[in-house]
């Protein structure tokens, strides 16, 4: 299999039946990490077009933006080369919401892919919006939106309102991303009054509830454009990502790269159903684990007996928690618990 230059995180096939295609791009990134079973990645989603491209070159200077297949698409995924060996490598989504995911290239034999049928009555714009809100954003720790690429803050508000109206595929596994809206720091661009109106509108429309935090980040138009976003790396990659990592540590929601890739693939398959139902990450993590026969009946009988015998709730809760946790571990793993 030759070296793959396809970076699309998700694709669409509509030659015969409308399908959502997982090209396993995230899995290939994970396999390139030195210790994916221990490393716990953080994800930055950058949304825009022209200004976003300039920003990505400065946020991730070690990555070559020219390497790729040259196809336009909804989202391309990369790993930050500077952080590949760290305990928390940085992955980033390069999202252009105006694009539909590219069609699956049936002539490409450089990577594996898996297709999932979708309802055929969905417009391309709806598919792209659903994928942004239910698949891409739930995996992001920080979301950077470049207001100039949208045509101003009012257009950003419209897109955010559309995305949040579609619901989310995330359940308790997603803490919500930290949203940073990037605007130029000059009087000819977005004014402070527009900024204040934007923040008020996002609160009034309930958009802020979909994110862990929201702030507007102004960037100077001087010096030259090629250096405009250097300070953004400090505020986004250092401050916002560190805050997100701390939140995940406290809530025990840090996932290894291996787990992240598996959850993404299963969420993609779930999103293809276009059902609007939240993605159940607990059931996803149990994929492939055999169920004990009559396990639920046994727990019900235990609860009835404890009620009849007036067993303290604290005692029965401890037993139930232990039973559920032991059943959640894959077969033959219990002997390893004391060594981790």
URUR-V461326 format. One record per backbone hydrogen bond with DSSP energy under -0.5 kcal/mol. NH is the residue of the N-H (numbers start at 0). CO is the residue of the C=O. If there is no record, write none. Layout:
NH&CO  NH&CO
//
This chain:
6&4  8&74  9&74  10&20  11&101  12&18  18&12  19&115  20&10  20&18  21&113  22&20  27&23  28&24  29&25  30&26  31&27  31&28  32&29  33&83  35&32  37&34  38&34  39&86  40&38  41&88  43&90  44&141  45&43  45&92  46&44  46&143  47&94  52&48  53&49  54&50  55&51  56&52  57&53  57&54  58&54  59&55  62&59  64&62  66&63  67&65  68&4  75&93  76&6  77&91  79&89  80&78  82&79  83&80  85&82  88&85  90&41  90&88  91&77  92&43  93&75  94&45  94&92  95&73  98&95  103&11  105&103  107&104  108&106  113&21  115&19  117&17  121&118  126&122  127&123  128&124  129&125  130&126  131&127  132&128  133&129  134&130  135&130  136&131  138&135  139&136  140&42  141&42  142&177  143&44  144&142  144&179  145&46  146&144  146&181  148&145  149&145  149&146  150&146  150&147  151&146  155&151  156&152  157&153  158&154  159&155  160&156  161&157  162&158  163&159  164&160  165&161  165&162  166&163  173&170  174&172  177&140  178&176  178&212  179&142  180&214  181&144  181&179  182&216  184&218  185&183  188&185  194&190  195&191  196&192  197&193  198&194  199&195  200&196  201&197  202&198  203&199  204&200  205&202  206&201  207&201  208&205  209&206  210&207  211&176  212&176  214&178  216&180  217&215  218&182  226&223  227&224  229&226  232&228  232&229  233&229  234&230  235&231  236&232  237&232  237&233  238&233  239&234  240&235  241&237  242&238  243&239  244&240  245&241  246&242  247&243  248&244  249&245  250&246  251&248  252&247  254&252  256&35  256&38  257&35  259&255  260&256  261&257  262&258  263&259  264&260  265&261  266&262  267&263  268&264  269&265  270&266  271&267  272&269  273&270  278&168  279&277  280&278  283&279  284&280  285&281  286&283  288&285  289&287  294&291  297&293  298&294  299&295  300&296  301&297  302&298  303&299  304&300  305&301  306&302  307&303  308&304  309&306  310&305  314&311  315&311  316&312  317&313  318&314  319&315  320&316  321&317  322&318  323&319  324&320  325&321  326&322  327&323  328&324  332&329  335&332  336&333  338&335  339&336
//
